[in-house]
Amino acid sequence: MQITVLKSKIHSATVTDTQPYYQGSIGIDKSLMQASGLVAGEKVAVLNFNNSSRFETYVIEGGCGEISLKGPAAKLGKKGDKVIILAYGIIEQHEARNFKPKIILVDERNEVK
């Protein structure tokens, strides 16, 4: 049997920009993508500490320190909001016992702590 598990987590990132008239996605600093194992186009869940919104979108590579909400997602947060970005993967249930997600904690500049 296969199950869905947490694969990647960027915890307490700060939204740096919103672009409501973009095609839609979340821009994430390339170094954070690499550290967390995220890839461009990957589906993620975004949880906003400030307004309790939770939504899904896809990742695009962003600039240094960037966490930007684009398109309709831009209406679910604002610059300065704190968010958690989650990605999930599907693995065999017996593999889940030993699987460790990549959990990245960031500071106020979206740099890995």
N, C-alpha and C positions, 0 to 999 in steps of 0.2 A: 504494500500500500504506500502511496505517496502522500506526503503532508506538506503544507506550506509553513515555512519558518522565516523568522527575521534573518535577513542576509546582511543588511547594512543599515547603520543609523548614524546620522549627524545630529548631535544633541545640542540644543540651545544656540542655534545659529541666529544671526541678526539679519533681518531683511534690509538690504542696502538700497533697493530701488523697486519701483513698480512701473510697468509699462502696459497700460490697459489696452492699447490698440495694436498689440503684437499678436502673432498667430496663436500663441498660447504655449506655455511651458514654465519651467523654473530654470533660471540660469544659476549654475553652481561653479564656484572656483575650481579650476582644473586640478589643483593640488588636493582639494577636499574630495573630489571625485576619485582620484587615484587612491588616496588614503582609505576611503570607505569602500572601494571596489565598485563604484557606480560607473556606468557607461552611458554615453550619449544615446538618447532615445529610450532609455530604460524607464519603466513605469515606477513612480514613487507616490507615497502618501505623504502629505504635508499637514502637520498639526500645529495650529497657531495658539501659543500660550495666551496671547492678549485678548483674543475674541472667541476662543474655543472652536473656531472653524476647523474642519478636517476635509481635505479634498485630495483627489488624485490628478496627476499630470505626468509629463515626461521630462526628462533631464536634457538640457543643452549645456555645452561647455561655456562657462562664464569667465570673466576677467578676474584679476587678483582680488581676493576677498569678497567676491560677488555672491550674493544670494538675492536674485531678483525674481519677482513674481511678474509673469507676463500674460497677456491676454485676459480671459475671464478670471484667472487666478488672482490677478492684480486687485480685484474687488474684494478679495477675501483676506487681505492684509495690507499693511502700510509700512513705510520705511520706519525702521526701529523696532518692529515687532520681533519677538523671539519665536522661533519655530523649531520643530523636530522634523527631520526628513527621514523617512523609512523606506526600505526596499525589501521585498520578500522573494524567496526562492522556493522551488519545489524540489524536495529530495525524498529518497526512500526513508520510511519511518525508522528503520534500524540504523540509518546513518545519522539521524537527528541527535542521538545520545552523545555523539562526539563532535558534532558540528558547533563551531564558535562563530557568531556573527562579528563583523567588523564594526565596532562602536567607536565613534570619533567624538570627542568633546572639544568644543571650540570656545575661544574667548570672545570678547566684544568686537574684535576686528575680524572674526571668522578665521582665526589661525588656530591650528591644532594645539591643544594644551599639552 
